[in-house]
């Protein structure tokens, strides 16, 4: 029996109350009322919400149900059309995904480059297209010109386009990924990218390399500190005076790659570096502030030092961590001590049961490493200084 406006108002029983031809009033256990249309689309039963009562009247619900019946009879999928109307363009989806990940990505440079790569290579071609308009040929048109010329860039562009389209699939906007495996056959063989270890000096040459570095500046002091503490460049460049208490440097989890706080025991040589850095103190609290801007040193500042010392073809800043690790292995330092000093996450069963950061033992290791690379002035020296050019 068809509903009337009076019945709709007076009905209280929870459940579905049919008006016929697929339209029904749904009453929730709490008493709220809403309209739904139930029909068969492409062989599948669909339930489509039409709005709540009384905002949507009986007459309005019937009119909307009639419209849906007509669309379905013409072979259309009303739900798909509704999703399509809300579908973002590629640029909009990319920016949404980028925003979602900004808080998770700890590397500021990567965060900026992720969207910049798409802005440069993808947005001009597909940025204004809605996600469902993007086809394989569109993606290939972006990738083919750079696939063999700049393979690493091309790989990143494809991966990021693929991530945006995967984001679209997760939201139900699209069903296939135009940057997925289906285009592999249309891409030429990419030149092999050698993913070898970062360049690093033999540990026996680290001391001489330090002695050969020219100049005296926050950058040079920062590089010394990186080598003496075996930390990552970004951790040292972002170091704050407030993080240093006595001869212990505590790096907060927010600045660590593994997302866990890391304590670094400071050797006499490392403390000497801090003493020399003291005159560079500024209001921003950075231990090694940039002399060019109100912020930390750039990631290139230390690399420039290696270039000036003609070491860049043999070593990277990060490579000094490898030099330290090799020294540990050849000096009989226990693996767990070496890995803890590098703030590496230990996996497997060993990692599951490993809770101590071995701080006291690491203090001895870092003191020995400092003595090794600086050739301590005297055996009983309390402060071990780096050799100066």
Secondary structure, 3 states (H helix, E strand, C coil): CCCCHHHHHHCCCCEEEEEECCEEEEECCCCCEEEEEEEEECCEEEEEEEEEECCCCHHHHHHHHHHHHHHHHCCCCHHHHHHHHCCCEHHHHHHHHHHHHHCCCCCHHHHHHHHHHHHHHCHHHHCCCEHHHCCHHHHHHHHHHHHCCCHHHHHHHHHHHHHHHHHHHHCCCCCCCCCCHHHHHHCCCCCCCCCCCCCCCCHHHHHHHHHHCCCCCHHHHHHHHHHHHCCCHHHHHCCEHHHEECCEEEECHHHCCCCCCEEEECCHHHHHHHHHHHHHCCCCCECCECCCCCCECCHHHHHHHHHHCCCCCCCCCCHHHHHHHHHHHHCCCCHHHHHHHCCCCCCHHHHHHCCCCCHHHHHHHHHHHHHHHHCCCCCCCCCCCCCCC
